[in-house]
Amino acid sequence: YNIYYESTTQPATFENCEVTDAVGDGIFFYNSTPAIASSSITDNGGYGIFLDGTSNPVIGNSITATCNLFGNGLYEVYNNTSNNIDARNNYWGSGDSAMIASRIFDYYDNTSLGVVVFEDFAQLPSMPAGTTLLSLTVCYPERLLDMESALVEISALVGPPIIHTPTNS
């Protein structure tokens, strides 16, 4: 693992960090409760986050603390505790709830464990860059149709649109 927390609440919030490329787990919690905010836990060989003992961290859980959790080997979050874990408002590499749930080990895999509570909304992963180049193809399901001048709008989770532009521009 890259980071190991044992019997601690410190730091109170683990934030603005990138945890990646561990051969094993990205972060291992044992009897610990630091919150994880605005961080990326990606591309680790084992679990992204492994929770054991009495661990009960909050993972993201608000639009101002969104975390990226994807590409980890076995599960994004493995909840081996009886606690329900708040993990809403995160980017899971998918906007499909069934796909996200399949990457979380919790009550639904073992009824003696707590639930990892997540939302299945699609969003771009949080990125630390000041600007981002976004390229996309707009099409109808099962066949590509010319969507010239279709309006594409990008917006934050709250507030007015950041930009709107027609396709092919």
C-alpha positions in Angstrom: 0.0 0.0 0.0 1.0 3.6 -0.5 -0.6 5.0 2.7 -1.4 3.1 6.0 -3.5 4.7 8.7 -3.7 2.8 12.1 -5.8 3.9 15.1 -5.8 7.6 14.2 -8.0 10.5 13.3 -5.0 12.6 12.0 -4.8 14.3 9.7 -8.5 15.2 10.1 -8.7 15.5 6.3 -6.4 13.9 3.8 -6.9 16.2 0.8 -5.5 17.3 -2.6 -3.4 14.2 -2.9 -2.8 11.7 -5.7 -2.4 8.0 -4.5 -1.4 5.9 -7.5 0.6 2.9 -8.8 0.9 0.9 -5.5 1.5 -2.7 -6.1 -1.1 -3.4 -3.4 -3.7 -1.1 -1.9 -3.7 2.7 -2.4 -4.8 3.5 1.2 -5.3 1.1 4.0 -7.4 2.2 7.1 -7.4 0.2 10.3 -9.4 1.7 13.2 -9.0 5.2 11.6 -11.4 8.0 10.5 -9.6 10.7 8.5 -11.8 12.1 5.8 -10.6 11.9 2.1 -11.3 15.1 0.0 -10.4 16.3 -3.4 -7.9 13.5 -4.0 -7.3 10.8 -6.7 -6.9 7.2 -5.7 -6.3 5.5 -9.0 -4.5 2.7 -10.8 -3.4 0.8 -7.7 -2.8 -3.0 -8.0 -5.0 -4.0 -5.1 -7.9 -2.1 -3.6 -8.1 1.7 -4.0 -9.2 2.1 -0.4 -9.3 -0.8 2.1 -11.3 -0.2 5.4 -10.9 -2.5 8.4 -11.6 -2.6 12.1 -13.7 0.4 13.2 -12.6 2.7 10.3 -15.2 5.2 9.2 -13.8 7.9 6.9 -15.9 10.2 4.8 -14.8 9.8 1.2 -15.6 13.0 -0.9 -19.3 13.2 -0.1 -19.7 16.8 -1.3 -19.3 18.7 -4.6 -16.4 20.6 -3.0 -14.6 17.5 -2.0 -15.0 15.2 -5.0 -12.5 12.3 -5.2 -11.5 10.2 -8.2 -11.7 6.5 -7.5 -11.1 4.3 -10.6 -8.7 1.9 -12.3 -7.8 0.1 -9.1 -7.2 -3.7 -9.3 -9.8 -5.5 -7.3 -12.2 -2.9 -5.9 -12.3 0.9 -5.6 -13.4 0.6 -2.0 -13.4 -2.5 0.1 -15.4 -2.0 3.3 -14.5 -4.7 5.8 -16.3 -2.8 8.6 -19.8 -2.7 9.9 -19.9 1.0 9.3 -21.9 2.7 6.6 -19.4 4.9 4.6 -20.4 8.2 3.1 -18.9 8.3 -0.4 -21.2 10.5 -2.5 -20.2 13.0 -5.2 -17.2 11.1 -6.4 -16.0 10.2 -9.9 -16.0 6.4 -10.1 -14.9 6.1 -13.8 -18.6 5.5 -14.7 -22.0 7.1 -14.4 -23.7 3.7 -14.3 -24.8 2.6 -10.8 -24.4 -1.1 -11.5 -20.9 -0.6 -12.8 -20.0 1.5 -9.7 -21.6 -1.0 -7.3 -19.6 -3.9 -8.9 -16.3 -2.0 -7.9 -17.3 -1.7 -4.2 -17.2 -4.5 -1.7 -19.7 -3.9 1.1 -23.0 -5.1 2.6 -24.2 -6.3 -0.8 -21.4 -8.7 -0.9 -21.4 -9.7 2.8 -24.5 -8.8 4.9 -22.4 -8.5 8.1 -20.7 -5.4 6.6 -21.8 -1.8 6.3 -22.8 -0.1 3.0 -20.7 2.3 1.0 -23.2 5.0 0.0 -22.5 6.5 -3.4 -24.3 8.4 -6.2 -24.3 7.3 -9.8 -24.1 10.7 -11.5 -21.7 11.2 -14.4 -19.1 14.0 -14.2 -15.6 14.6 -15.3 -12.9 13.6 -12.9 -11.5 16.5 -10.9 -8.4 17.8 -12.5 -5.8 20.1 -11.0 -5.1 21.9 -14.3 -6.2 25.5 -14.9 -7.6 24.6 -18.3 -8.8 21.4 -19.9 -9.2 20.5 -23.6 -12.3 18.4 -24.0 -13.0 16.5 -27.2 -16.2 14.5 -27.8 -18.5 12.9 -30.4 -22.2 13.5 -30.2 -24.3 10.6 -31.7 -27.5 8.7 -31.3 -27.3 5.2 -29.8 -26.4 2.4 -32.2 -25.6 4.6 -35.2 -23.7 7.7 -35.9 -25.7 10.6 -37.4 -24.5 14.0 -38.4 -25.2 16.2 -35.3 -23.9 19.4 -36.9 -24.9 22.5 -34.8 -26.3 20.4 -31.9 -25.8 22.5 -28.7 -23.3 21.1 -26.2 -23.3 22.6 -22.8 -20.8 22.1 -20.0 -21.7 23.1 -16.5 -20.6 22.6 -12.9 -22.9 20.7 -10.5 -24.3 24.0 -9.4 -24.5 27.4 -11.1 -24.9 28.6 -14.6 -23.3 26.8 -17.7 -19.5 27.3 -18.0 -19.7 27.2 -21.8 -22.2 26.2 -24.5 -21.2 25.7 -28.1 -22.6 24.0 -31.2 -20.9 20.8 -32.4 -18.5 21.1 -35.3 -17.2 24.4 -34.0 
